[in-house]
């Protein structure tokens, strides 16, 4: 697979600053917590009101990534909202093509998933080149409000992906001081993950949303050159505790596919909420044996309606419908129809390949990332 590299014409000047922004950690929760503590200790009511007022106007304190900005309208509260964008915070669209709204995700400890409460504002005119802003705001039951902002760059020209896009399939992440008992290729050392993310950021990769990926695969939308999607299966503890902080350090968005029958599935989404991680379905109860095809996953023993019921149950827990990963990679015609009826934009198998224009969006392949790969191998895979 050959992909062309993007030039840097005048309309794309702003893009050169993006890797620097992405290296910021998500520090907003710490900033807010420190502000709240100072207010309680000093009982400075006027100072609190002034600070809240300034945040509410959309300004962010120096050094705070606005993508994860939390604005409090009360001195203290039961928790805090974390909001993040689906896809790239700098979205690129060719003049004349449709802007595909990708939305955002938000979670708060008490209220849980707030995705359905997010309000979107801002207009994008794809008939005219220029930079546009789309703002996402959400409030919880305690009066806290959070926002995130996407910059949409409508450009006259850009180099684009040709023929396909790599969708990476990771599993588990671990640190050297806490290795798994049985180490295999599904486990990736944290330093290797960091090395890979640093490469993607330093080489200005683009992270499309699922609406963009689907439209690209269907031949209806252009993706910027060096587009890539990162997915992590199973929402395993190592990924949650070790992997997510690395994604946040580099500002790289990714998907975590959650096994929703896990007793703590809903709590995982709350406890590990991140502006850079979208939690999507790995099914509710299909991640078990009982079938007769592929790896023997249960899906092949179920009817279309049974599968659809499972997918709906998972969606109710996660509050998301953009993506689905087939457990064990096992796919059936009934499963694909259930995916369509559930309104899922893209569903993924474990077939090891780039996803190509013309593929079925209900059964897209992914590029397997093994813990055994060195950086040179990773670079070859993501560049085709």
SEGUTI-436333 format. One record per residue (C-alpha): residue number from 1; residue in one letter; x, y, z. Coordinates in Angstrom, 2 decimals. Example, Ala and Ser with C-alpha at 12.3 -4.5 7.8 and 13.67 -1.06 7.14 Angstrom:
REM SEGUTI-436333
+-------+------+---------+---------+---------+
: vexza : pami :      xx :      yy :      zz :
+-------+------+---------+---------+---------+
:     1 :    A :   12.30 :   -4.50 :    7.80 :
:     2 :    S :   13.67 :   -1.06 :    7.14 :
+-------+------+---------+---------+---------+
END
This chain:
REM SEGUTI-436333
+-------+------+---------+---------+---------+
: vexza : pami :      xx :      yy :      zz :
+-------+------+---------+---------+---------+
:     1 :    X :    0.00 :    0.00 :    0.00 :
:     2 :    X :    1.45 :    3.33 :   -1.07 :
:     3 :    X :    0.33 :    6.61 :    0.40 :
:     4 :    X :    1.42 :   10.08 :   -0.57 :
:     5 :    X :    2.79 :   12.59 :    1.87 :
:     6 :    X :    0.99 :   15.86 :    2.51 :
:     7 :    X :    2.53 :   19.15 :    1.46 :
:     8 :    X :    2.33 :   22.21 :    3.67 :
:     9 :    X :    0.50 :   24.83 :    1.58 :
:    10 :    X :   -0.63 :   28.09 :    3.09 :
:    11 :    X :   -4.04 :   26.71 :    4.03 :
:    12 :    X :   -2.39 :   24.04 :    6.19 :
:    13 :    X :    0.04 :   26.19 :    8.16 :
:    14 :    X :   -1.76 :   25.67 :   11.47 :
:    15 :    X :   -1.20 :   21.92 :   11.26 :
:    16 :    X :    2.52 :   22.19 :   11.92 :
:    17 :    X :    1.82 :   23.15 :   15.53 :
:    18 :    X :   -0.34 :   20.11 :   16.30 :
:    19 :    X :    2.35 :   17.67 :   17.51 :
:    20 :    X :    3.47 :   20.20 :   20.14 :
:    21 :    X :   -0.06 :   20.53 :   21.48 :
:    22 :    X :   -0.47 :   16.77 :   21.60 :
:    23 :    X :    2.48 :   16.26 :   23.87 :
:    24 :    X :    0.60 :   17.99 :   26.67 :
:    25 :    X :   -0.81 :   15.77 :   29.35 :
:    26 :    X :   -4.46 :   16.09 :   30.32 :
:    27 :    X :   -3.93 :   18.24 :   33.40 :
:    28 :    X :   -7.31 :   19.88 :   33.71 :
:    29 :    X :   -8.61 :   17.65 :   36.55 :
:    30 :    X :   -5.55 :   18.49 :   38.66 :
:    31 :    X :   -5.94 :   22.19 :   37.99 :
:    32 :    X :   -9.59 :   22.15 :   38.98 :
:    33 :    X :   -8.93 :   20.10 :   42.11 :
:    34 :    X :   -6.22 :   22.53 :   43.19 :
:    35 :    X :   -8.52 :   25.49 :   42.63 :
:    36 :    X :  -11.28 :   23.89 :   44.67 :
:    37 :    X :   -8.92 :   23.11 :   47.56 :
:    38 :    X :   -7.58 :   26.65 :   47.62 :
:    39 :    X :  -11.09 :   28.03 :   47.72 :
:    40 :    X :  -12.07 :   25.87 :   50.70 :
:    41 :    X :   -8.93 :   26.71 :   52.68 :
:    42 :    X :   -9.07 :   30.44 :   52.05 :
:    43 :    X :  -12.87 :   30.81 :   51.88 :
:    44 :    X :  -12.32 :   33.35 :   49.15 :
:    45 :    X :  -15.84 :   33.50 :   47.78 :
:    46 :    X :  -15.20 :   36.48 :   45.53 :
:    47 :    X :  -12.14 :   34.81 :   44.04 :
:    48 :    X :  -14.15 :   31.68 :   43.28 :
:    49 :    X :  -16.88 :   33.64 :   41.52 :
:    50 :    X :  -14.33 :   35.53 :   39.45 :
:    51 :    X :  -12.50 :   32.36 :   38.43 :
:    52 :    X :  -15.69 :   30.53 :   37.50 :
:    53 :    X :  -16.84 :   33.48 :   35.45 :
:    54 :    X :  -13.63 :   33.59 :   33.46 :
:    55 :    X :  -13.72 :   29.85 :   32.74 :
:    56 :    X :  -17.35 :   30.00 :   31.72 :
:    57 :    X :  -16.53 :   32.40 :   28.89 :
:    58 :    X :  -14.45 :   29.73 :   27.19 :
:    59 :    X :  -10.98 :   30.84 :   28.24 :
:    60 :    X :   -8.56 :   28.19 :   29.50 :
:    61 :    X :   -5.88 :   28.80 :   32.14 :
:    62 :    X :   -2.37 :   28.88 :   30.73 :
:    63 :    X :   -1.02 :   25.40 :   30.05 :
:    64 :    X :   -4.41 :   23.64 :   30.21 :
:    65 :    X :   -5.47 :   21.59 :   27.19 :
:    66 :    X :   -8.90 :   22.97 :   26.30 :
:    67 :    X :   -9.91 :   19.57 :   24.96 :
:    68 :    X :  -10.32 :   18.37 :   28.55 :
:    69 :    X :  -11.31 :   21.73 :   30.08 :
:    70 :    X :  -13.63 :   21.38 :   33.07 :
:    71 :    X :  -15.50 :   24.45 :   34.27 :
:    72 :    X :  -17.11 :   24.42 :   37.70 :
:    73 :    X :  -20.13 :   26.55 :   38.52 :
:    74 :    X :  -19.98 :   25.50 :   42.16 :
:    75 :    X :  -17.24 :   25.75 :   44.78 :
:    76 :    X :  -17.08 :   22.01 :   45.08 :
:    77 :    X :  -18.95 :   18.98 :   43.75 :
:    78 :    X :  -19.14 :   15.19 :   43.87 :
:    79 :    X :  -16.82 :   14.77 :   40.92 :
:    80 :    X :  -15.80 :   16.19 :   37.57 :
:    81 :    X :  -16.66 :   15.76 :   33.95 :
:    82 :    X :  -14.11 :   14.56 :   31.44 :
:    83 :    X :  -15.00 :   15.36 :   27.84 :
:    84 :    X :  -13.11 :   14.42 :   24.70 :
:    85 :    X :  -13.54 :   14.56 :   20.94 :
:    86 :    X :  -14.21 :   11.58 :   18.73 :
:    87 :    X :  -11.47 :   11.60 :   16.13 :
:    88 :    X :   -8.87 :   14.28 :   15.52 :
:    89 :    X :   -9.08 :   17.66 :   17.25 :
:    90 :    X :   -7.83 :   19.19 :   13.97 :
:    91 :    X :  -10.20 :   17.82 :   11.35 :
:    92 :    X :   -9.43 :   18.25 :    7.64 :
:    93 :    X :  -12.01 :   18.43 :    4.86 :
:    94 :    X :  -11.54 :   19.14 :    1.17 :
:    95 :    X :  -13.57 :   21.99 :   -0.29 :
:    96 :    X :  -16.73 :   20.53 :   -1.77 :
:    97 :    X :  -16.76 :   17.39 :    0.41 :
:    98 :    X :  -19.11 :   16.93 :    3.34 :
:    99 :    X :  -18.04 :   17.74 :    6.90 :
:   100 :    X :  -18.82 :   14.61 :    8.91 :
:   101 :    X :  -19.73 :   15.47 :   12.47 :
:   102 :    X :  -18.01 :   12.95 :   14.75 :
:   103 :    X :  -19.33 :   14.14 :   18.11 :
:   104 :    X :  -17.69 :   13.80 :   21.50 :
:   105 :    X :  -17.80 :   11.65 :   24.61 :
:   106 :    X :  -18.17 :   12.72 :   28.24 :
:   107 :    X :  -18.32 :   10.98 :   31.61 :
:   108 :    X :  -18.75 :   12.09 :   35.21 :
:   109 :    X :  -18.37 :    9.95 :   38.36 :
:   110 :    X :  -21.90 :   10.41 :   39.69 :
:   111 :    X :  -23.91 :   10.76 :   36.48 :
:   112 :    X :  -21.85 :    8.28 :   34.47 :
:   113 :    X :  -21.83 :    8.56 :   30.68 :
:   114 :    X :  -23.15 :   11.92 :   29.47 :
:   115 :    X :  -22.80 :   11.45 :   25.72 :
:   116 :    X :  -26.48 :   12.01 :   25.00 :
:   117 :    X :  -26.40 :   15.32 :   26.90 :
:   118 :    X :  -23.62 :   16.89 :   24.80 :
:   119 :    X :  -24.70 :   19.98 :   22.87 :
:   120 :    X :  -22.92 :   20.83 :   19.63 :
:   121 :    X :  -22.59 :   24.34 :   18.20 :
:   122 :    X :  -20.72 :   25.91 :   15.32 :
:   123 :    X :  -21.06 :   26.00 :   11.55 :
:   124 :    X :  -18.71 :   24.56 :    8.93 :
:   125 :    X :  -18.97 :   25.84 :    5.35 :
:   126 :    X :  -17.23 :   23.35 :    3.10 :
:   127 :    X :  -17.82 :   25.50 :    0.03 :
:   128 :    X :  -15.16 :   27.94 :    1.25 :
:   129 :    X :  -11.63 :   27.24 :    2.48 :
:   130 :    X :  -10.95 :   28.39 :    6.03 :
:   131 :    X :  -10.78 :   27.37 :    9.68 :
:   132 :    X :  -13.99 :   26.75 :   11.61 :
:   133 :    X :  -14.69 :   25.84 :   15.23 :
:   134 :    X :  -17.19 :   23.33 :   16.53 :
:   135 :    X :  -17.84 :   23.42 :   20.28 :
:   136 :    X :  -19.15 :   20.61 :   22.46 :
:   137 :    X :  -20.66 :   21.43 :   25.87 :
:   138 :    X :  -22.14 :   19.20 :   28.54 :
:   139 :    X :  -23.47 :   19.73 :   32.07 :
:   140 :    X :  -24.01 :   17.29 :   34.92 :
:   141 :    X :  -26.72 :   17.17 :   37.55 :
:   142 :    X :  -24.59 :   19.20 :   39.99 :
:   143 :    X :  -24.23 :   22.16 :   37.65 :
:   144 :    X :  -20.70 :   21.48 :   36.46 :
:   145 :    X :  -20.08 :   22.24 :   32.80 :
:   146 :    X :  -17.36 :   21.04 :   30.47 :
:   147 :    X :  -16.51 :   21.84 :   26.89 :
:   148 :    X :  -14.23 :   20.71 :   24.09 :
:   149 :    X :  -13.43 :   22.44 :   20.81 :
:   150 :    X :  -12.68 :   20.97 :   17.40 :
:   151 :    X :  -10.97 :   23.02 :   14.68 :
:   152 :    X :  -12.19 :   22.09 :   11.22 :
:   153 :    X :   -9.81 :   23.05 :    8.42 :
:   154 :    X :  -11.54 :   23.26 :    5.05 :
:   155 :    X :   -8.75 :   23.17 :    2.48 :
:   156 :    X :   -8.52 :   23.57 :   -1.29 :
:   157 :    X :   -6.10 :   20.68 :   -1.59 :
:   158 :    X :   -4.27 :   18.08 :    0.46 :
:   159 :    X :   -2.52 :   14.82 :   -0.17 :
:   160 :    X :   -4.80 :   11.93 :    0.68 :
:   161 :    X :   -4.85 :    8.25 :    1.56 :
:   162 :    X :   -5.05 :    6.09 :   -1.52 :
:   163 :    X :   -6.85 :    2.77 :   -1.41 :
:   164 :    X :   -6.86 :    1.98 :    2.29 :
:   165 :    X :   -6.18 :    2.93 :    5.90 :
:   166 :    X :   -4.45 :    1.07 :    8.76 :
:   167 :    X :   -6.65 :    0.33 :   11.75 :
:   168 :    X :   -4.36 :   -0.98 :   14.47 :
:   169 :    X :   -5.39 :   -3.79 :   16.80 :
:   170 :    X :   -3.68 :   -3.77 :   20.19 :
:   171 :    X :   -4.54 :   -5.80 :   23.25 :
:   172 :    X :   -2.65 :   -5.43 :   26.52 :
:   173 :    X :   -0.04 :   -3.01 :   27.87 :
:   174 :    X :    2.34 :   -3.67 :   30.75 :
:   175 :    X :    5.31 :   -2.09 :   32.51 :
:   176 :    X :    8.67 :   -3.78 :   33.05 :
:   177 :    X :    8.21 :   -3.78 :   36.82 :
:   178 :    X :    4.89 :   -5.63 :   36.55 :
:   179 :    X :    5.10 :   -8.17 :   33.69 :
:   180 :    X :    2.29 :  -10.65 :   33.03 :
:   181 :    X :    2.68 :  -14.21 :   34.26 :
:   182 :    X :    2.35 :  -15.59 :   30.73 :
:   183 :    X :    3.93 :  -13.17 :   28.26 :
:   184 :    X :    2.94 :  -13.44 :   24.60 :
:   185 :    X :    2.56 :  -11.20 :   21.56 :
:   186 :    X :   -0.68 :   -9.68 :   22.85 :
:   187 :    X :    1.28 :   -7.88 :   25.57 :
:   188 :    X :    3.06 :   -4.65 :   24.64 :
:   189 :    X :    5.68 :   -3.07 :   26.87 :
:   190 :    X :    4.79 :    0.48 :   27.85 :
:   191 :    X :    8.05 :    1.86 :   26.49 :
:   192 :    X :    7.28 :    0.32 :   23.10 :
:   193 :    X :    3.82 :    1.90 :   23.07 :
:   194 :    X :    5.35 :    5.25 :   23.94 :
:   195 :    X :    7.91 :    4.84 :   21.16 :
:   196 :    X :    5.14 :    4.11 :   18.65 :
:   197 :    X :    2.97 :    7.05 :   19.71 :
:   198 :    X :    5.96 :    9.38 :   19.60 :
:   199 :    X :    6.58 :    8.26 :   16.02 :
:   200 :    X :    2.95 :    8.94 :   15.02 :
:   201 :    X :    2.96 :   12.40 :   16.58 :
:   202 :    X :    6.37 :   13.41 :   15.28 :
:   203 :    X :    5.35 :   12.35 :   11.78 :
:   204 :    X :    2.04 :   14.20 :   11.92 :
:   205 :    X :   -0.34 :   11.27 :   11.57 :
:   206 :    X :   -4.05 :   12.04 :   11.39 :
:   207 :    X :   -6.62 :   10.26 :   13.57 :
:   208 :    X :   -9.97 :   10.10 :   11.75 :
:   209 :    X :  -13.32 :    9.51 :   13.39 :
:   210 :    X :  -15.50 :    6.51 :   12.56 :
:   211 :    X :  -17.85 :    8.59 :   10.37 :
:   212 :    X :  -14.78 :    9.60 :    8.35 :
:   213 :    X :  -13.47 :    6.03 :    8.18 :
:   214 :    X :  -16.83 :    4.64 :    7.05 :
:   215 :    X :  -17.28 :    7.30 :    4.36 :
:   216 :    X :  -13.70 :    6.73 :    3.16 :
:   217 :    X :  -14.18 :    2.95 :    2.91 :
:   218 :    X :  -17.42 :    3.54 :    1.01 :
:   219 :    X :  -15.56 :    5.79 :   -1.44 :
:   220 :    X :  -17.42 :    8.95 :   -0.44 :
:   221 :    X :  -14.80 :   10.92 :    1.53 :
:   222 :    X :  -11.10 :   11.78 :    1.41 :
:   223 :    X :   -8.78 :   11.16 :    4.36 :
:   224 :    X :   -5.55 :   13.11 :    4.84 :
:   225 :    X :   -2.38 :   11.19 :    4.07 :
:   226 :    X :   -0.93 :    9.32 :    7.07 :
:   227 :    X :   -4.37 :    8.61 :    8.56 :
:   228 :    X :   -4.53 :    5.88 :   11.21 :
:   229 :    X :   -6.91 :    4.46 :   13.83 :
:   230 :    X :   -5.81 :    2.88 :   17.14 :
:   231 :    X :   -7.95 :    0.24 :   18.86 :
:   232 :    X :   -7.33 :   -1.77 :   22.04 :
:   233 :    X :   -9.38 :   -4.91 :   22.71 :
:   234 :    X :  -10.82 :   -6.10 :   26.03 :
:   235 :    X :  -10.34 :   -2.98 :   28.25 :
:   236 :    X :   -7.75 :   -4.97 :   30.22 :
:   237 :    X :   -6.26 :   -3.52 :   33.42 :
:   238 :    X :   -2.83 :   -2.96 :   31.91 :
:   239 :    X :   -4.24 :   -0.87 :   29.10 :
:   240 :    X :   -6.48 :    1.08 :   31.45 :
:   241 :    X :   -3.81 :    1.81 :   34.05 :
:   242 :    X :   -0.66 :    1.96 :   31.93 :
:   243 :    X :   -1.76 :    2.52 :   28.34 :
:   244 :    X :   -4.26 :    5.37 :   28.80 :
:   245 :    X :   -1.78 :    7.68 :   30.57 :
:   246 :    X :    0.60 :    7.23 :   27.62 :
:   247 :    X :   -2.15 :    8.08 :   25.14 :
:   248 :    X :   -2.88 :   11.19 :   27.20 :
:   249 :    X :    0.79 :   12.16 :   27.31 :
:   250 :    X :    0.95 :   12.23 :   23.52 :
:   251 :    X :   -2.63 :   13.36 :   22.94 :
:   252 :    X :   -3.42 :   10.41 :   20.66 :
:   253 :    X :   -7.08 :    9.36 :   20.48 :
:   254 :    X :   -7.88 :    5.65 :   20.61 :
:   255 :    X :  -10.75 :    3.20 :   21.05 :
:   256 :    X :  -11.07 :    0.73 :   23.90 :
:   257 :    X :  -13.35 :   -2.21 :   23.10 :
:   258 :    X :  -15.07 :   -3.25 :   26.33 :
:   259 :    X :  -16.43 :   -6.71 :   27.23 :
:   260 :    X :  -19.66 :   -5.41 :   28.72 :
:   261 :    X :  -20.58 :   -8.57 :   30.62 :
:   262 :    X :  -17.65 :   -7.89 :   32.96 :
:   263 :    X :  -19.14 :   -6.98 :   36.32 :
:   264 :    X :  -17.15 :   -3.74 :   36.42 :
:   265 :    X :  -17.63 :   -2.76 :   32.78 :
:   266 :    X :  -19.66 :    0.39 :   33.49 :
:   267 :    X :  -17.31 :    1.38 :   36.32 :
:   268 :    X :  -14.28 :    1.02 :   34.04 :
:   269 :    X :  -15.71 :    3.70 :   31.78 :
:   270 :    X :  -16.11 :    6.03 :   34.75 :
:   271 :    X :  -12.88 :    5.28 :   36.58 :
:   272 :    X :  -10.73 :    5.49 :   33.45 :
:   273 :    X :  -12.54 :    8.29 :   31.65 :
:   274 :    X :  -10.20 :   10.15 :   29.36 :
:   275 :    X :  -10.49 :   12.85 :   26.70 :
:   276 :    X :   -8.47 :   10.57 :   24.42 :
:   277 :    X :  -10.29 :    7.24 :   24.84 :
:   278 :    X :  -13.66 :    6.31 :   23.40 :
:   279 :    X :  -15.12 :    3.18 :   24.99 :
:   280 :    X :  -16.89 :    1.05 :   22.38 :
:   281 :    X :  -18.50 :   -2.39 :   22.29 :
:   282 :    X :  -16.74 :   -5.75 :   22.32 :
:   283 :    X :  -20.26 :   -7.16 :   22.83 :
:   284 :    X :  -22.08 :   -7.88 :   26.08 :
:   285 :    X :  -22.00 :  -11.66 :   26.34 :
:   286 :    X :  -20.46 :  -12.87 :   23.07 :
:   287 :    X :  -16.89 :  -13.01 :   24.34 :
:   288 :    X :  -17.11 :  -16.69 :   25.24 :
:   289 :    X :  -16.93 :  -20.09 :   23.60 :
:   290 :    X :  -19.91 :  -21.96 :   22.19 :
:   291 :    X :  -19.73 :  -21.54 :   18.44 :
:   292 :    X :  -18.54 :  -23.65 :   15.54 :
:   293 :    X :  -16.56 :  -21.29 :   13.30 :
:   294 :    X :  -13.22 :  -19.52 :   13.47 :
:   295 :    X :  -12.06 :  -19.39 :   17.09 :
:   296 :    X :  -15.29 :  -20.95 :   18.36 :
:   297 :    X :  -16.92 :  -17.76 :   19.59 :
:   298 :    X :  -20.55 :  -17.87 :   20.75 :
:   299 :    X :  -21.78 :  -15.60 :   17.94 :
:   300 :    X :  -22.11 :  -18.46 :   15.44 :
:   301 :    X :  -24.55 :  -20.27 :   17.76 :
:   302 :    X :  -26.94 :  -17.29 :   17.97 :
:   303 :    X :  -29.66 :  -15.88 :   15.74 :
:   304 :    X :  -29.60 :  -12.38 :   14.31 :
:   305 :    X :  -32.14 :  -11.20 :   16.88 :
:   306 :    X :  -30.15 :  -12.65 :   19.77 :
:   307 :    X :  -27.00 :  -10.92 :   18.55 :
:   308 :    X :  -28.86 :   -7.64 :   18.07 :
:   309 :    X :  -30.18 :   -7.86 :   21.63 :
:   310 :    X :  -26.63 :   -8.39 :   22.91 :
:   311 :    X :  -25.30 :   -5.40 :   20.96 :
:   312 :    X :  -28.10 :   -3.16 :   22.23 :
:   313 :    X :  -27.39 :   -4.18 :   25.82 :
:   314 :    X :  -23.72 :   -3.25 :   25.40 :
:   315 :    X :  -24.65 :    0.08 :   23.84 :
:   316 :    X :  -26.87 :    0.91 :   26.80 :
:   317 :    X :  -23.94 :    0.40 :   29.17 :
:   318 :    X :  -21.40 :    2.36 :   27.12 :
:   319 :    X :  -23.58 :    5.05 :   25.58 :
:   320 :    X :  -21.76 :    4.64 :   22.25 :
:   321 :    X :  -22.68 :    3.16 :   18.87 :
:   322 :    X :  -19.79 :    4.10 :   16.60 :
:   323 :    X :  -17.76 :    0.89 :   16.57 :
:   324 :    X :  -17.83 :   -2.81 :   17.45 :
:   325 :    X :  -15.12 :   -5.49 :   17.59 :
:   326 :    X :  -16.25 :   -9.07 :   16.99 :
:   327 :    X :  -15.14 :  -11.29 :   19.91 :
:   328 :    X :  -12.36 :  -13.60 :   18.71 :
:   329 :    X :  -12.84 :  -12.07 :   15.25 :
:   330 :    X :  -15.65 :  -14.52 :   14.43 :
:   331 :    X :  -18.15 :  -13.10 :   11.93 :
:   332 :    X :  -21.46 :  -14.43 :   10.64 :
:   333 :    X :  -24.02 :  -13.05 :    8.18 :
:   334 :    X :  -26.50 :  -12.76 :   11.06 :
:   335 :    X :  -23.89 :  -10.89 :   13.08 :
:   336 :    X :  -23.28 :   -8.44 :   10.25 :
:   337 :    X :  -27.01 :   -7.80 :    9.86 :
:   338 :    X :  -27.31 :   -7.24 :   13.61 :
:   339 :    X :  -24.49 :   -4.69 :   13.37 :
:   340 :    X :  -26.39 :   -2.83 :   10.66 :
:   341 :    X :  -29.62 :   -2.83 :   12.65 :
:   342 :    X :  -27.80 :   -1.58 :   15.74 :
:   343 :    X :  -26.64 :    1.49 :   13.82 :
:   344 :    X :  -22.94 :    0.69 :   14.29 :
:   345 :    X :  -20.79 :    2.62 :   11.82 :
:   346 :    X :  -17.78 :    0.27 :   11.66 :
:   347 :    X :  -17.30 :   -3.29 :   12.91 :
:   348 :    X :  -13.92 :   -4.99 :   13.09 :
:   349 :    X :  -12.54 :   -8.49 :   12.78 :
:   350 :    X :   -9.09 :   -9.84 :   13.61 :
:   351 :    X :   -8.13 :  -10.36 :    9.96 :
:   352 :    X :   -4.64 :   -8.92 :    9.66 :
:   353 :    X :   -4.71 :   -6.27 :    6.94 :
:   354 :    X :   -5.29 :   -2.62 :    6.17 :
:   355 :    X :   -8.95 :   -1.74 :    5.63 :
:   356 :    X :   -9.46 :   -1.00 :    1.93 :
:   357 :    X :  -11.89 :    1.12 :   -0.02 :
:   358 :    X :  -14.77 :   -1.14 :   -1.00 :
:   359 :    X :  -14.51 :   -3.44 :    2.04 :
:   360 :    X :  -17.68 :   -4.26 :    3.97 :
:   361 :    X :  -17.89 :   -1.79 :    6.88 :
:   362 :    X :  -19.56 :   -4.48 :    8.99 :
:   363 :    X :  -16.42 :   -6.66 :    8.87 :
:   364 :    X :  -13.29 :   -4.55 :    8.50 :
:   365 :    X :   -9.78 :   -5.99 :    9.00 :
:   366 :    X :   -7.20 :   -4.55 :   11.39 :
:   367 :    X :   -3.41 :   -4.53 :   11.54 :
:   368 :    X :   -2.27 :   -6.64 :   14.49 :
:   369 :    X :    0.38 :   -5.00 :   16.65 :
:   370 :    X :    2.51 :   -7.55 :   18.46 :
:   371 :    X :    4.63 :   -6.90 :   21.52 :
:   372 :    X :    7.44 :   -8.64 :   19.65 :
:   373 :    X :    7.70 :   -5.93 :   16.98 :
:   374 :    X :   10.50 :   -3.39 :   17.05 :
:   375 :    X :    9.89 :    0.19 :   15.93 :
:   376 :    X :   11.11 :   -0.47 :   12.39 :
:   377 :    X :    8.44 :   -3.16 :   11.98 :
:   378 :    X :    5.77 :   -0.85 :   13.33 :
:   379 :    X :    6.82 :    1.90 :   10.93 :
:   380 :    X :    6.59 :   -0.49 :    7.98 :
:   381 :    X :    3.08 :   -1.60 :    8.99 :
:   382 :    X :    1.61 :    1.86 :    9.41 :
:   383 :    X :    3.12 :    3.22 :    6.22 :
:   384 :    X :    2.18 :    0.27 :    4.04 :
+-------+------+---------+---------+---------+
END
